């Protein structure tokens, strides 16, 4: 499947983040497919669903298949938990768990020993790539079996346009669509372990006898104005900046999928735009339903 690479704008700063979070909604959102008067989402593809009745509230290229980066780790966690391996089992990170290429950097040194629970916590909260890779390497049957399980789980969830090639999301061959990822988010939100770890703000583990603190990759988690049930961020060049979550807005549970944002702050600003749009009653155009298994 060909992967289209988009031009990226990489320059960003804290003052810009504050500006976009406080800015009014855009009047003319770019490339809106289903709802041209929607919330002004800037991400290239998006889907917003009321989870109570699977009603699509907003859609923008909802069936576009594209790389998903570290959103992958939700599926990695699901299949590891499905295998029912002991979460308290201690696992030593070995040289096999080295990840080569761009994005390989990890604060978990080879030789570090952590529990499966701690590795999952770091993979979901801090998007720690070596933690996710170690979980998959220690899956029954090893890494190939873990990837097969991830693709089988996707089929079981009705994710018909999804493929996984690795457990971290560093591979651009990990692809999905907003419609498929909404199903993944709902499956993840039903698991209390994934809910807890993905919404943690910080977590400290011992690496070579030293305490090392990790923090969430999603700045909305620390915002008391948001009630987030489950979330995951992602980024590689081919995928852009991505964010998926289930949250509560105005008393209703809502799934948001925001893919291929041009900047790290835009996905957060898009979530804010969607929230304001829902809170101000911008739902008159809704109507279609997404089939959920």
Buried (B, 14 or more C-beta within 10 A) or exposed (E): EEEEEEEBEEEBEEEBBEEBBEEEBBEEBEEBBBBEBBBBBBBBBBBBBBBEEBBBBBBBBBEBBBBBBBBBBBBBBBBBBEBEBEBEEEBEBEEEBEBEEEBEEBBBEBEBEBBBBBBBBBBBBBBBBBBBBBBBBBBEEEBEBBBBBBBEBBEEBBBEBBBBBBBBBBBBEBBBBBBBBBBBBBBBBEBEBBBBBBBBEEBEBEBEEEEBEBBBBBBBBEEEEBEBBBBBBBBBBBBBBBBBBBBEBEEBBBBBBBBBBBBBBBBBBBBBBBBBBBEEEBBEBBEEEBEBE
